[in-house]
Amino acid sequence: MKVFEKEIVVQESDIDNLRHVNNVVYLQWVQDVASAHWITIASEEMKEKYAWVVLKHEIEYMGQAFLGDRIHVKTWVEWSEGFRSERQVEFRNLTNKKLLVKAKTTWCLLDGKSMKPRKIEEDIKTIFH
């Protein structure tokens, strides 16, 4: 498994009326980090040949983040089979290392032209695993 990591600094626009990061913001971050991972490791040919869509999200909230907090995000593809992949994402507070959120997302690979589901071939398995 190949891990992709990035840092997020909580902005004012991420905060809700309870003064912590809104749950929907984490969902957006899950999608953003998945896209960033794909863009970083996929060749230009792969980016034209394939597209990804979400089939299912599961998110477990374990802690809170606040304005200005630095969050370490880590993601990896747990498995790929048929036309599906399962991606894991973890969000940790960089200061105290506390796990804030865990997410598991099932993605479907699409053909870049027809936009129909497509079997995950070895070229993709190789870059993810």
ABEGO torsion letter per residue (X at the ends): XBBBBBBBBBBAAABBAAGBBBAAAAAAAAAAAAAAAAAAABBAAAAAABBBBBABBBBBBABBBBBGBBBBBBBBBABBBEABBBBBBBBBBAAAGBBABBBBBBBBBBBAAAGBBBBBBAAAAAAAX
